[in-house]
Amino acid sequence: MLDFSTPSLKVDRSAKTLRELTLEKMHEAIFGGYFPPGDRLVERKLCELLGVSRSVIREVLRQLESEGLVETIAHQGPVVATVDVDRARQIYDLRALLEGQAARVCAEKASDETLQELARLNEHIQQAFARDEFTLVMERTTAFYQRMFLGSGLDVAWEMVQSLNARINRLRAMTISSSERKSATSQEMATLVDALLRRDADAAEKASRDHIHKAAEIAIGKLSRS
């Protein structure tokens, strides 16, 4: 089980909205395996674990269902959705298409400021990786790709990625804790950033696709064995 070092699922009421905080906690719990695939999500139990009202829990469960992380089964209610090999492969294929194209356009058209910011964001990702702060790795990785897409003017493509982001992060959580991924990811991202800074569109697209394909191999291998 992936350890996100979360000592408690209780929600901190001091920031954001309760719904946002509760959603974040549920993301962490699902990505980290606290709630494994097929696990029933009983409202009363969730209220006790998270310290929030049933109305908040219901809102969050609806959001999780819209993200593909939860499914409602007759006579059981909401359960954590199962990740299967076919769906995982489709998600990685879509990522390769969208992110590969975004890397190409970014190298060709993004401002120098955007490219420098991407380099800084990658440094922040690697710092979180070095500390095994996997939740932060995912947050900063999302920020990296958001900047790459929006800095390239690919707003609609980013909206498509966002619609898959929860499922992308669920798969990402399966791979980033792998011992072989820490050093490999660092090198793969460094290759991508270097190509972007050199404005080598072909190399940037290739680096992006290679990074995704290698992550896909690990995730699909784990799913095949489960």
C-alpha positions in Angstrom: 0.0 0.0 0.0 1.3 3.4 -0.9 2.1 5.4 2.3 1.1 9.1 1.9 2.0 9.6 5.6 -1.5 10.9 6.5 -1.9 10.5 10.3 -5.6 11.2 10.3 -8.4 11.6 7.9 -10.0 14.3 10.0 -10.6 17.5 8.0 -8.9 20.7 8.9 -11.7 23.3 8.9 -9.3 26.3 8.8 -8.9 26.6 5.0 -10.8 26.2 1.8 -14.4 24.8 1.9 -15.3 21.7 3.8 -16.3 20.1 0.5 -12.9 20.9 -1.1 -11.0 19.6 1.9 -13.1 16.5 2.1 -12.6 15.8 -1.5 -8.8 16.2 -1.1 -8.9 13.7 1.8 -10.9 11.2 -0.2 -8.5 11.5 -3.1 -5.6 10.8 -0.8 -7.4 7.9 0.8 -8.3 6.3 -2.6 -4.9 6.9 -4.2 -3.1 5.7 -1.1 -5.1 2.5 -0.9 -6.8 3.3 2.4 -10.0 2.6 0.5 -9.1 -0.2 -2.0 -10.9 -1.0 -5.2 -14.3 -2.5 -4.5 -14.5 -1.1 -0.9 -18.0 0.1 0.1 -18.2 3.7 1.0 -20.7 3.9 3.8 -21.9 7.5 4.5 -22.2 7.0 8.2 -18.6 5.6 8.5 -17.3 8.4 6.3 -18.9 11.0 8.4 -17.2 9.6 11.5 -13.8 9.2 9.8 -13.8 12.7 8.2 -15.7 14.6 10.8 -18.1 16.2 8.4 -21.8 16.1 7.7 -23.7 13.6 5.6 -24.6 16.4 3.1 -20.9 17.1 2.5 -20.2 13.4 2.1 -23.0 13.0 -0.4 -21.6 16.0 -2.5 -18.1 14.5 -2.4 -19.3 11.0 -3.4 -21.1 12.5 -6.4 -18.0 14.3 -7.4 -15.9 11.2 -7.0 -18.4 9.3 -9.2 -18.1 12.0 -11.9 -14.3 11.6 -11.8 -14.6 7.9 -12.3 -13.2 7.0 -8.9 -16.4 5.8 -7.4 -19.3 3.8 -8.9 -22.7 3.0 -7.5 -23.7 -0.7 -7.5 -27.2 -1.9 -7.0 -27.9 -3.2 -3.5 -24.5 -2.0 -2.4 -24.3 1.7 -2.9 -21.1 3.6 -3.7 -17.9 1.6 -3.9 -14.4 2.5 -5.0 -14.2 1.9 -8.7 -11.9 -0.9 -10.0 -9.1 0.0 -12.3 -8.8 -2.5 -15.1 -6.0 -2.9 -17.6 -8.1 -1.9 -20.7 -9.2 1.4 -19.2 -5.7 2.1 -17.9 -4.2 1.5 -21.3 -6.8 3.9 -22.9 -5.9 6.6 -20.4 -2.2 6.3 -21.0 -2.8 6.3 -24.8 -4.8 9.5 -24.5 -2.2 11.1 -22.3 0.5 10.2 -24.9 -1.5 11.9 -27.6 -2.4 15.0 -25.7 0.7 15.6 -23.7 3.0 14.7 -26.6 1.3 17.3 -28.7 1.3 19.8 -25.9 5.1 19.3 -25.5 5.6 19.9 -29.2 3.5 23.1 -29.2 5.1 24.3 -26.0 8.6 24.0 -27.5 7.5 25.8 -30.6 5.3 28.6 -29.2 5.5 29.1 -25.5 7.2 32.2 -24.1 10.6 32.0 -22.5 9.0 32.8 -19.2 6.8 29.8 -19.5 9.7 27.5 -20.3 11.7 28.8 -17.3 8.7 28.3 -15.0 8.4 24.7 -16.2 12.0 24.2 -15.3 11.3 25.5 -11.8 8.2 23.4 -11.4 10.1 20.3 -12.4 12.7 21.1 -9.7 9.9 21.3 -7.2 8.6 17.9 -8.3 12.0 16.3 -7.9 12.4 17.9 -4.4 9.1 16.3 -3.3 10.2 13.0 -4.9 13.4 13.1 -2.9 11.4 13.4 0.3 8.9 10.7 -0.7 6.1 13.2 -0.4 4.0 11.5 -3.0 0.8 13.6 -2.6 2.9 16.7 -3.2 4.6 15.0 -6.2 1.2 14.6 -7.8 0.0 18.1 -7.0 3.2 19.6 -8.5 3.1 17.3 -11.5 -0.5 18.5 -12.2 0.7 22.1 -11.9 3.6 21.3 -14.4 1.3 20.0 -17.0 -1.3 22.7 -16.5 1.4 25.3 -17.2 2.6 23.4 -20.2 -0.8 23.2 -21.8 -2.1 26.7 -20.9 1.3 28.3 -21.7 1.0 26.8 -25.2 -2.6 28.1 -25.7 -4.1 24.6 -25.6 -7.0 25.4 -23.2 -9.4 22.9 -24.7 -6.9 20.1 -24.6 -6.2 20.9 -20.9 -9.9 20.7 -20.2 -9.8 17.2 -21.6 -6.9 16.3 -19.4 -8.6 17.7 -16.4 -11.6 15.5 -17.0 -9.3 12.5 -16.6 -7.0 14.0 -14.0 -8.4 12.1 -11.0 -8.0 8.8 -12.8 -4.5 9.9 -14.1 -3.5 10.6 -10.5 -4.8 7.3 -9.3 -2.6 5.5 -11.9 0.3 7.9 -11.1 0.0 6.9 -7.4 0.6 3.3 -8.4 3.8 4.1 -10.2 5.6 7.0 -8.4 6.3 4.9 -5.2 8.1 2.2 -7.3 11.8 2.2 -6.5 12.7 2.1 -10.2 10.5 5.1 -11.0 12.1 7.7 -8.7 15.4 7.9 -10.6 13.9 7.1 -14.0 11.2 9.8 -13.7 13.8 12.4 -12.7 15.8 11.6 -15.8 12.8 11.4 -18.1 11.4 14.8 -16.9 14.9 16.3 -17.2 15.1 15.2 -20.8 11.7 16.7 -21.5 12.5 20.0 -19.8 15.9 20.2 -21.6 14.1 19.7 -25.0 11.6 22.4 -24.2 14.4 24.8 -23.2 16.2 24.1 -26.4 12.9 24.5 -28.3 13.4 21.1 -30.0 9.8 20.2 -30.7 10.6 16.7 -32.0 12.7 15.8 -28.9 10.1 17.3 -26.6 7.3 15.3 -28.1 9.4 12.1 -28.0 10.5 12.7 -24.4 6.9 13.3 -23.3 5.6 10.1 -25.0 8.5 8.0 -23.7 7.9 9.2 -20.2 4.2 8.1 -20.4 4.9 4.8 -22.1 7.4 3.8 -19.4 4.9 4.7 -16.6 2.2 2.8 -18.5 4.4 -0.4 -18.5 4.7 -0.3 -14.7 1.0 0.5 -14.0 -0.3 -2.1 -16.5 2.1 -4.7 -15.2 0.8 -4.1 -11.6 -2.8 -4.2 -12.7 -2.2 -7.4 -14.6 -0.8 -9.1 -11.5 -3.5 -7.9 -9.2 
